[in-house]
Amino acid sequence: MDYLSNYINGKKVPAKGEKWIDVFHPAKGKVYAQLPDSQAADVEEAYQAAKAAFPEWSNTTIEYRSEMLEKIASAIEARHEELAQAESKDNGKPISLARRVDIYRAAANFRFFSKAITQYSSEAHHTAGMNVMNYTIRKPIGVVGCISPWNLPLYLFSWKIAPALAAGNTVVAKPSEVTPYTASMLADILDEVGLPKGVLNIVHGLGGSTGQAIVEHPDITAISFTGGTTTGAHIARVAAPMFKKLSLELGGKNPNIIFADCNFEQMLKTTVQSSFSNQGQICLCGSRIYVERSLYSKFKKAFVEATEKLRVGMPNEDATQVGALVSEEHLNKVLSYVQKAKEEGGKILTGGNRITKEGFASGYFMEPTIIELDSNDCTINRDEVFGPVVTIMPFDTEEEVLGYANATKYGLSATLWTENLSRTMRMTEEIQAGIVWVNTWLTRDLRTPFGGVKASGVGREGGFYALDFFTEPKNICIRF
Ligand code: NDP
């Protein structure tokens, strides 16, 4: 059994309390590690370390911080396989995905922001005729809080930490208690590369205790949070009276809109990925699939066939395409949505069940599931399920499908499949989402704004948007 510790002021330290949380191996359904449920006193210790480190860190040169982040990126790459194995074990995701996406991207996040900060500059406005010059400096905020979810553990943890550090802040960070392992390995990496003590502090524990203590801390004045919409709303309520700066990356219920003129093979292959990658536990997965009626039966047959060919297996096996869901509680939640969909008239075309065959019974495996609907107005198309479950439904007109796509409280991403340029231009303008992909999915350029509208969040991360969030602009006006 592994016991994870907090990482505060450059040291692994035990939490002050006695409460421990079990960490499960989702493919086996067994506890393999424990982590402390850190309380307000632990968060305070982390805050004090971050506060003490801030003056020096925020006054380092950009080159120095850039070099530090670059070293972290290289150290992650040097441990790529070890981290991928750990992520796959902790989360249940296929090892191939952990290698190709999670750990690759964690290193890429640090490397990207090591370079982005060297290109980040502020503005000057010369008011001609008045002898006035305004210029704006961007200062780091101070001690910031970063809170991340379980679906892409190190990937999303580093997505927040890297820009926060690059901009000169010091950080108190909490990974999800469900998948804390790679964050704890990151602490070893920080030691190895010699990140000054107190610059990044990692505190483990439950959202309701550790996370809450970070959000409630009066002097942690900016919070970058990725997680569920309900938690995001709660954080916003706690933070608002203290006027904290907030970046909220929340849930999604993303439409995947397929027109008959699409490149069918490319669309099919990508749609299988956008439906079931990471067991459907990616905020960007396209869980509502709408298909133009003239293509519908061809699509339905081919999509069901392709889905049934997916290899559900042990996460640590190279050939596995679909692994285990993250926890039993989450699996049961996903299954309850399938049940509800059936009660509301949905037809299961494939899947729908927990996998209980030999070797799988104690793990949290579920069949990739496709549900056919004849109405968009149902729970499964309203709520975020966050599992290997998608719905399909035909449509006749552009206007009709636009109505379906926007009939949700969420607005994170959307995917559109068509070769028609005018339609692309019309639809991409009208779809209510922060990100629209056309003839692709999850293709990312880290310079672009990332985030959602409506209940999918507030603010944007990525590129200079993240650096804007993690700095405070100060305008100086001089008459000369
Ligand atoms: P949660 O909202 O349950 O948790 C996210 C993080 O917040 C966890 O570290 C959690 O801790 C913590 N937390 C929970 N309660 C509080 C609180 N009161 N104060 C402070 N922190 C708290 O989300 P999940 O981990 O279940 O992640 C899945 C969700 O994340 C989905 O809705 C998904 O769409 C969304 N997501 C959004 C993305 C985006 O970019 N828009 C990307 C990826 C996921 P603990 O684990 O202990 O509960």
Residues whose N, C-alpha, C, O or C-beta is under 5 A from the ligand:
A	BS01	NDP	I147 S148 P149 W150 K174 P175 S176 E177 V178 G205 L206 G207 G208 G211 Q212 V215 T226 G227 G228 T229 T231 E249 L250 G251 G252 C283 S456
